[in-house]
Amino acid sequence: MEGLIAQALSPYEREVVLCYLQGMSCREIAEACGTHLKSIANALRRVKCKLR
């Protein structure tokens, strides 16, 4: 099952969701990745859609 999830997500989406699961806020993830808050929110939305 874990392998299927990893295959479904892009490397960026995996990085974002791993940070999120570790308890980081979207703002913290954005700062750590050097990207915009909206990019993190979009990545999490894509992950949720892909894993349905």
Biopython code that builds the backbone (N, CA, C, O; Angstrom):
import numpy as np
from Bio.PDB.StructureBuilder import StructureBuilder

atoms = [
    (1, "MET", "N", (0.819, -1.198, 0.000)),
    (1, "MET", "CA", (0.000, 0.000, 0.000)),
    (1, "MET", "C", (0.861, 1.260, 0.000)),
    (1, "MET", "O", (0.577, 2.200, -0.742)),
    (2, "GLU", "N", (1.910, 1.291, 0.822)),
    (2, "GLU", "CA", (2.781, 2.446, 0.896)),
    (2, "GLU", "C", (3.434, 2.749, -0.448)),
    (2, "GLU", "O", (3.585, 3.912, -0.820)),
    (3, "GLY", "N", (3.818, 1.705, -1.173)),
    (3, "GLY", "CA", (4.425, 1.887, -2.479)),
    (3, "GLY", "C", (3.466, 2.498, -3.478)),
    (3, "GLY", "O", (3.867, 3.319, -4.302)),
    (4, "LEU", "N", (2.204, 2.107, -3.413)),
    (4, "LEU", "CA", (1.195, 2.664, -4.312)),
    (4, "LEU", "C", (0.990, 4.147, -4.050)),
    (4, "LEU", "O", (0.838, 4.936, -4.982)),
    (5, "ILE", "N", (0.988, 4.516, -2.785)),
    (5, "ILE", "CA", (0.832, 5.929, -2.442)),
    (5, "ILE", "C", (2.034, 6.712, -2.948)),
    (5, "ILE", "O", (1.878, 7.791, -3.521)),
    (6, "ALA", "N", (3.225, 6.179, -2.742)),
    (6, "ALA", "CA", (4.440, 6.864, -3.197)),
    (6, "ALA", "C", (4.437, 7.031, -4.709)),
    (6, "ALA", "O", (4.885, 8.060, -5.214)),
    (7, "GLN", "N", (3.948, 6.048, -5.430)),
    (7, "GLN", "CA", (3.898, 6.139, -6.895)),
    (7, "GLN", "C", (2.877, 7.169, -7.357)),
    (7, "GLN", "O", (3.064, 7.804, -8.394)),
    (8, "ALA", "N", (1.803, 7.340, -6.599)),
    (8, "ALA", "CA", (0.734, 8.256, -7.006)),
    (8, "ALA", "C", (1.129, 9.718, -6.819)),
    (8, "ALA", "O", (0.582, 10.595, -7.488)),
    (9, "LEU", "N", (2.068, 9.989, -5.923)),
    (9, "LEU", "CA", (2.423, 11.365, -5.600)),
    (9, "LEU", "C", (3.737, 11.779, -6.248)),
    (9, "LEU", "O", (4.640, 10.964, -6.436)),
    (10, "SER", "N", (3.822, 13.039, -6.578)),
    (10, "SER", "CA", (5.082, 13.584, -7.090)),
    (10, "SER", "C", (6.054, 13.727, -5.911)),
    (10, "SER", "O", (5.633, 13.722, -4.754)),
    (11, "PRO", "N", (7.345, 13.852, -6.206)),
    (11, "PRO", "CA", (8.311, 14.060, -5.114)),
    (11, "PRO", "C", (7.964, 15.279, -4.244)),
    (11, "PRO", "O", (8.105, 15.231, -3.022)),
    (12, "TYR", "N", (7.520, 16.349, -4.866)),
    (12, "TYR", "CA", (7.136, 17.560, -4.126)),
    (12, "TYR", "C", (5.944, 17.284, -3.210)),
    (12, "TYR", "O", (5.938, 17.692, -2.049)),
    (13, "GLU", "N", (4.931, 16.587, -3.745)),
    (13, "GLU", "CA", (3.753, 16.262, -2.944)),
    (13, "GLU", "C", (4.121, 15.358, -1.777)),
    (13, "GLU", "O", (3.597, 15.522, -0.674)),
    (14, "ARG", "N", (5.025, 14.398, -2.013)),
    (14, "ARG", "CA", (5.480, 13.524, -0.921)),
    (14, "ARG", "C", (6.174, 14.329, 0.170)),
    (14, "ARG", "O", (5.927, 14.118, 1.357)),
    (15, "GLU", "N", (7.036, 15.245, -0.234)),
    (15, "GLU", "CA", (7.750, 16.079, 0.737)),
    (15, "GLU", "C", (6.761, 16.890, 1.571)),
    (15, "GLU", "O", (6.876, 16.950, 2.795)),
    (16, "VAL", "N", (5.801, 17.505, 0.909)),
    (16, "VAL", "CA", (4.812, 18.339, 1.597)),
    (16, "VAL", "C", (3.975, 17.503, 2.557)),
    (16, "VAL", "O", (3.772, 17.899, 3.705)),
    (17, "VAL", "N", (3.490, 16.358, 2.105)),
    (17, "VAL", "CA", (2.616, 15.557, 2.968)),
    (17, "VAL", "C", (3.398, 14.963, 4.141)),
    (17, "VAL", "O", (2.841, 14.824, 5.231)),
    (18, "LEU", "N", (4.650, 14.615, 3.952)),
    (18, "LEU", "CA", (5.457, 14.107, 5.067)),
    (18, "LEU", "C", (5.653, 15.185, 6.129)),
    (18, "LEU", "O", (5.562, 14.904, 7.324)),
    (19, "CYS", "N", (5.916, 16.398, 5.704)),
    (19, "CYS", "CA", (6.041, 17.510, 6.655)),
    (19, "CYS", "C", (4.720, 17.749, 7.380)),
    (19, "CYS", "O", (4.698, 17.979, 8.589)),
    (20, "TYR", "N", (3.637, 17.692, 6.640)),
    (20, "TYR", "CA", (2.304, 17.911, 7.207)),
    (20, "TYR", "C", (1.982, 16.837, 8.242)),
    (20, "TYR", "O", (1.431, 17.134, 9.302)),
    (21, "LEU", "N", (2.323, 15.605, 7.936)),
    (21, "LEU", "CA", (2.060, 14.503, 8.861)),
    (21, "LEU", "C", (2.942, 14.580, 10.100)),
    (21, "LEU", "O", (2.607, 14.002, 11.133)),
    (22, "GLN", "N", (4.058, 15.281, 10.010)),
    (22, "GLN", "CA", (4.931, 15.480, 11.170)),
    (22, "GLN", "C", (4.440, 16.614, 12.058)),
    (22, "GLN", "O", (5.038, 16.908, 13.094)),
    (23, "GLY", "N", (3.351, 17.245, 11.648)),
    (23, "GLY", "CA", (2.741, 18.287, 12.469)),
    (23, "GLY", "C", (3.091, 19.709, 12.083)),
    (23, "GLY", "O", (2.724, 20.649, 12.787)),
    (24, "MET", "N", (3.793, 19.881, 10.980)),
    (24, "MET", "CA", (4.140, 21.236, 10.541)),
    (24, "MET", "C", (2.908, 21.914, 9.954)),
    (24, "MET", "O", (2.077, 21.269, 9.315)),
    (25, "SER", "N", (2.801, 23.208, 10.175)),
    (25, "SER", "CA", (1.711, 23.975, 9.577)),
    (25, "SER", "C", (2.051, 24.262, 8.116)),
    (25, "SER", "O", (3.194, 24.105, 7.687)),
    (26, "CYS", "N", (1.056, 24.677, 7.377)),
    (26, "CYS", "CA", (1.291, 25.012, 5.961)),
    (26, "CYS", "C", (2.309, 26.141, 5.850)),
    (26, "CYS", "O", (3.151, 26.131, 4.953)),
    (27, "ARG", "N", (2.237, 27.099, 6.743)),
    (27, "ARG", "CA", (3.176, 28.224, 6.725)),
    (27, "ARG", "C", (4.606, 27.737, 7.005)),
    (27, "ARG", "O", (5.553, 28.187, 6.361)),
    (28, "GLU", "N", (4.757, 26.825, 7.960)),
    (28, "GLU", "CA", (6.072, 26.280, 8.270)),
    (28, "GLU", "C", (6.640, 25.483, 7.090)),
    (28, "GLU", "O", (7.831, 25.560, 6.789)),
    (29, "ILE", "N", (5.769, 24.722, 6.432)),
    (29, "ILE", "CA", (6.209, 23.939, 5.273)),
    (29, "ILE", "C", (6.650, 24.875, 4.160)),
    (29, "ILE", "O", (7.675, 24.643, 3.518)),
    (30, "ALA", "N", (5.884, 25.923, 3.934)),
    (30, "ALA", "CA", (6.223, 26.890, 2.883)),
    (30, "ALA", "C", (7.588, 27.523, 3.154)),
    (30, "ALA", "O", (8.400, 27.677, 2.242)),
    (31, "GLU", "N", (7.832, 27.885, 4.398)),
    (31, "GLU", "CA", (9.120, 28.480, 4.752)),
    (31, "GLU", "C", (10.253, 27.481, 4.565)),
    (31, "GLU", "O", (11.313, 27.835, 4.050)),
    (32, "ALA", "N", (10.036, 26.231, 4.982)),
    (32, "ALA", "CA", (11.072, 25.199, 4.861)),
    (32, "ALA", "C", (11.379, 24.877, 3.401)),
    (32, "ALA", "O", (12.527, 24.606, 3.051)),
    (33, "CYS", "N", (10.357, 24.907, 2.554)),
    (33, "CYS", "CA", (10.531, 24.587, 1.134)),
    (33, "CYS", "C", (10.930, 25.803, 0.305)),
    (33, "CYS", "O", (11.324, 25.670, -0.854)),
    (34, "GLY", "N", (10.829, 26.978, 0.897)),
    (34, "GLY", "CA", (11.152, 28.196, 0.154)),
    (34, "GLY", "C", (10.139, 28.496, -0.925)),
    (34, "GLY", "O", (10.499, 28.941, -2.015)),
    (35, "THR", "N", (8.878, 28.257, -0.630)),
    (35, "THR", "CA", (7.826, 28.471, -1.614)),
    (35, "THR", "C", (6.665, 29.233, -0.982)),
    (35, "THR", "O", (6.715, 29.575, 0.199)),
    (36, "HIS", "N", (5.638, 29.495, -1.751)),
    (36, "HIS", "CA", (4.482, 30.250, -1.280)),
    (36, "HIS", "C", (3.515, 29.345, -0.521)),
    (36, "HIS", "O", (3.425, 28.146, -0.787)),
    (37, "LEU", "N", (2.807, 29.931, 0.410)),
    (37, "LEU", "CA", (1.800, 29.222, 1.196)),
    (37, "LEU", "C", (0.754, 28.587, 0.281)),
    (37, "LEU", "O", (0.325, 27.460, 0.528)),
    (38, "LYS", "N", (0.348, 29.280, -0.747)),
    (38, "LYS", "CA", (-0.666, 28.772, -1.678)),
    (38, "LYS", "C", (-0.175, 27.515, -2.392)),
    (38, "LYS", "O", (-0.970, 26.618, -2.677)),
    (39, "SER", "N", (1.120, 27.438, -2.684)),
    (39, "SER", "CA", (1.672, 26.243, -3.328)),
    (39, "SER", "C", (1.525, 25.024, -2.424)),
    (39, "SER", "O", (1.234, 23.926, -2.899)),
    (40, "ILE", "N", (1.725, 25.215, -1.139)),
    (40, "ILE", "CA", (1.587, 24.119, -0.175)),
    (40, "ILE", "C", (0.129, 23.695, -0.084)),
    (40, "ILE", "O", (-0.175, 22.502, -0.093)),
    (41, "ALA", "N", (-0.765, 24.656, 0.002)),
    (41, "ALA", "CA", (-2.199, 24.346, 0.062)),
    (41, "ALA", "C", (-2.632, 23.590, -1.193)),
    (41, "ALA", "O", (-3.404, 22.635, -1.102)),
    (42, "ASN", "N", (-2.149, 24.000, -2.348)),
    (42, "ASN", "CA", (-2.488, 23.315, -3.600)),
    (42, "ASN", "C", (-1.939, 21.887, -3.616)),
    (42, "ASN", "O", (-2.618, 20.965, -4.067)),
    (43, "ALA", "N", (-0.718, 21.708, -3.128)),
    (43, "ALA", "CA", (-0.118, 20.371, -3.092)),
    (43, "ALA", "C", (-0.924, 19.453, -2.186)),
    (43, "ALA", "O", (-1.166, 18.298, -2.536)),
    (44, "LEU", "N", (-1.341, 19.946, -1.033)),
    (44, "LEU", "CA", (-2.142, 19.122, -0.118)),
    (44, "LEU", "C", (-3.505, 18.782, -0.724)),
    (44, "LEU", "O", (-4.025, 17.683, -0.526)),
    (45, "ARG", "N", (-4.071, 19.726, -1.455)),
    (45, "ARG", "CA", (-5.353, 19.462, -2.122)),
    (45, "ARG", "C", (-5.197, 18.369, -3.177)),
    (45, "ARG", "O", (-6.046, 17.486, -3.291)),
    (46, "ARG", "N", (-4.107, 18.432, -3.950)),
    (46, "ARG", "CA", (-3.852, 17.396, -4.961)),
    (46, "ARG", "C", (-3.659, 16.031, -4.314)),
    (46, "ARG", "O", (-4.155, 15.021, -4.813)),
    (47, "VAL", "N", (-2.933, 16.009, -3.197)),
    (47, "VAL", "CA", (-2.708, 14.744, -2.480)),
    (47, "VAL", "C", (-4.036, 14.147, -2.046)),
    (47, "VAL", "O", (-4.273, 12.954, -2.233)),
    (48, "LYS", "N", (-4.901, 14.966, -1.470)),
    (48, "LYS", "CA", (-6.210, 14.481, -1.010)),
    (48, "LYS", "C", (-7.019, 13.918, -2.168)),
    (48, "LYS", "O", (-7.672, 12.884, -2.024)),
    (49, "CYS", "N", (-6.981, 14.583, -3.306)),
    (49, "CYS", "CA", (-7.722, 14.101, -4.485)),
    (49, "CYS", "C", (-7.134, 12.789, -5.007)),
    (49, "CYS", "O", (-7.878, 11.876, -5.367)),
    (50, "LYS", "N", (-5.827, 12.693, -5.050)),
    (50, "LYS", "CA", (-5.179, 11.494, -5.577)),
    (50, "LYS", "C", (-5.387, 10.276, -4.683)),
    (50, "LYS", "O", (-5.417, 9.146, -5.171)),
    (51, "LEU", "N", (-5.530, 10.499, -3.377)),
    (51, "LEU", "CA", (-5.623, 9.373, -2.439)),
    (51, "LEU", "C", (-7.056, 8.982, -2.109)),
    (51, "LEU", "O", (-7.284, 8.142, -1.238)),
    (52, "ARG", "N", (-7.992, 9.561, -2.772)),
    (52, "ARG", "CA", (-9.407, 9.193, -2.553)),
    (52, "ARG", "C", (-9.698, 7.829, -3.106)),
    (52, "ARG", "O", (-10.830, 7.354, -3.014)),
]
sb = StructureBuilder()
sb.init_structure("model")
sb.init_model(0)
sb.init_chain("A")
sb.init_seg("    ")
for serial, (resi, resn, name, xyz) in enumerate(atoms, 1):
    if name == "N":
        sb.init_residue(resn, " ", resi, " ")
    sb.init_atom(name, np.array(xyz, "f"), 0.0, 1.0, " ", f" {name:<3s}", serial, name[0])
structure = sb.get_structure()
